[in-house]
Amino acid sequence: MRTLWQPIAFLIVASTAFVHADSVTVLRDIGGNVSLRTIEAGKFRSSAPPELVFIPGWSTSADIWRRQIETFAKTNRVIAFDPRSQGESTKTTSGNTPETRAQDLHALLDRCGMRRPVLIGWSQGVQDVAAYVERYGTKDLAGIVLVDAAVSDGADGIAARPQETAAQFKMFAIYQAHQQEYLGGMMRAIISKPQGDGTIEQLVNTGMRTPPDIGVAMLIADMFGVNRTAALKKIDCPTLIIASAKSDELARQQAAAKQIPRARFETIEDAGHAVFLDQPDRFDDLLTSFVSKLATNHG
């Protein structure tokens, strides 16, 4: 799993832009003195296609998915949220791991009455989905979408990729000491296409909501805390893996797809890590095709 601003960097992108499609933003109490800011859009119908849950990456908010929320809320019930310690959700000094966020996600799905949703995780969100599968399995899911990140192999990855690991640890200190400048550089590193005026500033402002000490702790837990690759073989539902063709983790994502019995692997050309920002039409087409087949099979 790549992180941090450098050639192997990934993860941060967020925006405070308003999301349309009849959306409502609420603060959902999930227990344990934690509330998650949630964007909900679309309407539930018993005959509707699967409900979609968009999970953002490190230091990001639900707003990163604003294009997808507006697009898919026309046909599906859609939810996106700020994970704990990110965006406008509760900041906590403990539990900032994919394993705890998986419990948060499970509680959120229950609070929102989601029934057999599709989980769509990007970057750190991929780790959260893997942790969810490890704890809860896939029996209550209609499908899974993993976007441009390899499932972490934990501390085993330190020995497997020592130079990459050393570079990542060097960047922790830079992020802690120069958070705003670091975030600005990272945004420009993971988005390859021009965005709207003020987009980078909005992304940085959102990233600044996560205290840097917590941000570093999250990264260490994401990358090195747990080997989550065993979860891949537990995935027993249709799965779509979408990767940037330029990803440094392309081979690992391809290998992951081979371990999942019902996985489909797709690449997006001419895109940075934020594939759904750089090539939104291509991304949305892939997701539409995947979800449409789930709806047909469900029917």
C-alpha positions in Angstrom: 0.0 0.0 0.0 1.5 3.3 -1.1 1.3 6.3 1.1 2.8 9.7 1.5 4.0 12.2 -1.1 6.7 10.8 -3.3 6.6 8.5 -6.4 5.1 5.7 -4.2 2.7 8.1 -2.6 -1.1 7.8 -2.5 -4.1 8.3 -0.3 -5.1 11.9 0.5 -7.9 13.6 -1.4 -10.9 15.3 -0.1 -13.1 18.3 -0.9 -15.7 20.5 0.9 -17.6 21.0 -2.3 -21.4 20.6 -2.0 -22.9 17.4 -3.1 -26.2 17.5 -4.9 -28.6 14.7 -6.0 -31.0 15.4 -3.1 -28.3 14.6 -0.6 -28.5 15.1 3.2 -25.6 15.4 5.5 -26.0 14.0 9.1 -23.8 13.2 12.0 -24.5 9.5 12.8 -23.8 8.3 16.4 -22.3 4.8 16.0 -21.6 4.3 19.7 -18.5 4.5 21.8 -18.7 8.3 21.8 -17.9 8.3 18.1 -20.1 10.1 15.5 -19.5 9.9 11.8 -20.4 12.6 9.3 -22.4 10.9 6.6 -23.7 12.0 3.2 -26.8 10.1 2.2 -28.5 10.3 -1.2 -31.0 8.5 -3.3 -34.0 6.6 -2.0 -34.3 3.0 -0.8 -36.7 0.9 -2.8 -37.2 -2.8 -2.2 -36.7 -3.5 -5.9 -33.8 -1.0 -6.3 -30.3 -2.0 -7.4 -27.8 -2.6 -4.5 -27.1 0.2 -2.1 -23.6 1.7 -2.5 -21.2 2.6 0.4 -18.2 4.8 -0.6 -15.2 4.7 1.8 -12.6 7.4 1.4 -8.8 7.2 2.0 -6.5 8.6 4.6 -7.2 12.1 5.9 -10.1 12.4 3.5 -13.8 13.0 3.7 -17.0 11.7 2.1 -16.9 14.7 -0.3 -14.1 13.1 -2.3 -16.8 10.9 -3.8 -19.1 13.9 -4.7 -19.2 13.1 -8.5 -20.0 9.4 -7.8 -22.6 10.3 -5.2 -24.5 12.6 -7.6 -24.2 10.1 -10.4 -25.3 6.9 -8.6 -27.9 8.5 -6.4 -30.1 8.8 -9.5 -30.5 5.0 -9.5 -29.2 3.7 -6.1 -29.3 4.5 -2.5 -25.8 5.9 -1.7 -23.9 6.6 1.5 -20.4 8.1 1.9 -18.9 9.1 5.3 -15.9 10.7 7.0 -14.1 7.9 9.0 -13.2 8.5 12.6 -10.5 11.2 13.0 -11.1 12.4 9.5 -13.1 15.3 8.1 -15.9 16.4 10.4 -16.2 13.0 12.3 -15.1 12.5 15.9 -11.4 12.8 16.5 -10.1 9.9 18.7 -6.6 9.2 20.1 -7.3 5.4 20.0 -8.8 3.0 17.5 -7.4 4.7 14.4 -6.8 1.3 12.7 -8.6 -0.5 9.8 -9.8 -3.0 12.3 -11.6 -0.5 14.5 -12.9 1.4 11.4 -14.3 -1.9 10.2 -16.3 -2.0 13.4 -17.4 1.6 12.8 -18.5 0.7 9.3 -20.5 -2.3 10.5 -22.2 -0.1 13.1 -22.9 2.6 10.5 -24.5 0.1 8.1 -26.8 -1.0 10.9 -27.7 2.5 11.9 -28.5 3.4 8.3 -30.5 0.2 7.7 -28.3 -0.8 4.7 -29.2 -4.3 3.3 -26.6 -6.2 1.3 -24.7 -3.1 0.1 -21.7 -2.8 -2.2 -18.6 -1.6 -0.3 -16.4 0.7 -2.4 -13.1 1.4 -0.7 -10.2 3.6 -2.1 -6.7 3.7 -0.7 -6.9 3.3 3.1 -10.5 2.3 2.4 -9.2 -0.9 0.8 -7.6 -1.8 4.2 -10.9 -1.0 5.9 -12.8 -3.3 3.6 -10.2 -6.1 4.1 -10.5 -5.7 7.9 -14.3 -5.8 7.5 -14.2 -9.0 5.6 -11.8 -10.6 8.1 -14.2 -9.8 11.0 -17.7 -10.1 9.4 -17.3 -12.0 6.2 -19.2 -11.2 3.0 -22.5 -13.0 3.6 -24.3 -9.6 4.1 -22.7 -7.9 1.1 -23.8 -7.7 -2.5 -20.3 -6.9 -3.8 -17.0 -5.3 -3.1 -15.0 -2.7 -5.1 -11.3 -2.2 -4.3 -9.8 1.0 -5.8 -6.1 1.4 -6.5 -4.4 0.0 -3.4 -3.1 -3.5 -2.6 -4.3 -5.1 0.6 -1.5 -4.7 3.2 0.8 -7.6 4.0 1.7 -5.9 7.3 5.2 -6.2 8.8 6.0 -8.8 6.2 6.1 -6.0 3.7 9.0 -4.3 5.5 11.2 -7.2 4.7 9.8 -7.6 1.2 10.2 -4.0 0.2 12.8 -2.4 2.5 13.7 0.6 0.4 10.0 1.6 0.0 9.5 1.2 3.7 12.5 3.3 4.5 11.2 6.1 2.2 7.8 5.9 3.8 9.2 6.3 7.3 11.3 9.3 6.3 8.2 11.0 5.1 6.4 10.7 8.4 8.6 13.4 10.0 8.1 15.7 7.1 4.3 15.3 7.4 4.4 16.0 11.1 6.6 19.1 10.8 5.1 20.6 7.7 1.6 19.3 7.4 0.0 21.9 5.2 2.9 22.1 2.7 3.1 18.3 2.7 -0.6 17.9 2.0 -0.4 20.4 -0.9 2.4 18.5 -2.5 0.6 15.2 -2.1 -2.6 16.4 -3.7 -0.6 17.4 -6.8 1.2 14.1 -6.8 -1.9 11.9 -6.8 -4.1 13.9 -9.1 -2.8 14.1 -12.7 -5.6 16.1 -14.3 -6.6 19.7 -13.7 -9.5 20.2 -11.2 -11.7 23.1 -10.5 -10.5 26.4 -9.0 -9.7 26.0 -5.3 -9.8 22.2 -5.3 -6.3 21.7 -4.0 -6.9 24.2 -1.2 -10.1 22.4 -0.3 -8.3 19.1 -0.2 -5.6 20.5 2.0 -8.1 22.1 4.4 -9.8 18.7 4.8 -6.6 16.9 5.4 -5.6 19.4 8.0 -8.6 18.3 10.1 -6.7 15.1 11.0 -4.0 15.9 13.7 -0.6 14.9 12.3 0.3 12.6 15.2 -3.0 10.7 14.6 -2.3 10.7 10.9 1.0 9.0 11.3 -0.4 6.5 13.7 -3.1 5.7 11.1 -0.5 5.2 8.4 1.6 2.8 10.5 -1.5 0.8 11.4 -2.7 0.7 7.8 0.6 -0.4 6.2 2.4 -2.4 8.9 0.0 -3.2 11.7 -1.7 -6.3 10.3 -1.2 -8.7 7.4 -4.7 -8.6 5.9 -4.0 -10.6 2.7 -5.8 -13.7 4.2 -9.0 -11.8 3.9 -8.8 -12.1 0.1 -9.6 -15.8 0.1 -12.6 -15.1 2.4 -14.3 -12.9 -0.2 -17.2 -14.8 -1.5 -19.1 -12.2 -3.4 -18.7 -10.5 -6.8 -15.6 -8.2 -6.6 -14.3 -5.5 -8.8 -10.7 -4.3 -8.5 -9.9 -1.0 -10.3 -6.3 0.2 -10.6 -4.4 3.0 -12.2 -2.3 1.6 -15.0 0.5 3.6 -13.5 0.2 2.2 -10.0 3.3 1.1 -8.3 1.2 -1.6 -6.7 -0.3 -2.9 -10.0 1.3 -6.3 -9.8 0.1 -6.8 -6.2 -3.4 -5.8 -7.1 -3.4 -8.2 -10.0 -2.2 -11.0 -7.7 -5.0 -10.1 -5.3 -7.6 -10.5 -8.0 -6.3 -14.0 -8.7 -7.0 -15.0 -5.0 -10.6 -13.9 -5.1 -12.9 -16.5 -6.8 -15.3 -14.0 -8.4 -13.0 -11.0 -9.0 -12.8 -8.8 -12.1 -9.7 -6.7 -12.6 -9.7 -3.5 -14.6 -7.1 -0.7 -15.2 -7.7 2.9 -15.9 -5.2 4.6 -18.3 -3.8 8.1 -18.0 -4.8 8.5 -14.3 -3.0 9.1 -11.0 -3.9 7.4 -7.8 -7.2 9.3 -7.6 -8.6 7.4 -10.6 -12.2 8.5 -10.0 -11.1 12.2 -10.2 -8.7 11.9 -13.1 -11.0 9.7 -15.3 -14.5 9.9 -13.7 -16.3 8.8 -16.8 -14.2 5.6 -17.2 -14.5 4.9 -13.4 -18.2 5.4 -13.4 -18.7 3.2 -16.4 -16.8 0.4 -14.8 -18.8 0.8 -11.6 -22.1 1.1 -13.4 -21.5 -2.2 -15.3 -20.5 -4.0 -12.1 -23.5 -2.8 -10.2 -25.9 -3.4 -13.1 -24.9 -7.1 -13.2 -25.4 -7.4 -9.4 -28.9 -5.9 -9.8 -29.7 -8.3 -12.6 -28.6 -11.3 -10.7 -30.5 -10.1 -7.6 -33.6 -9.8 -9.6 
